[in-house]
Amino acid sequence: MSSTTSKPATMAAAIPVACCAPVGSATFDVDDAAELAKGFAALADPVRLHLLSLITATGAAGACVCDLVEPSGRSQPTVSHHLKVLRDAGLVVSEKRGTWAWYHVQQQRLAALKTALG
């Protein structure tokens, strides 16, 4: 017994069917992603995340570097290094008061990171 497969007499032309909406957003491009990645990279370190949390908790008053050393369990130079990374990522701003630097959270930048997470 031989096996044969039957084919339809006419084959319909393949019509592409869109299965989903296009991926992407007109308001979120590669440059936006690169900029946001800097913020997320800065927060990927547990020490920096903790420092940002401590600064956020101080509200409008901000936090002095000297007040962040003990709760972070790090030396002052280490805390200053991590704060510089947060500052470079745009997550905090600093101002000099005497010999100490005071830090404030950049709420707009933090909001942009939250928005990017959806």
Buried (B, 14 or more C-beta within 10 A) or exposed (E): EEEEEEEEEEEEEEEEEEEEEEEEEEEEEEEEEEBBEBBEEBBEEEBBBBBBEBBBEBEEEBBBBEBBBEBBEBEEEEBBEBBEBBBEBBBBBBEEEEEEBBBBBBEEBBEBBEEBEE
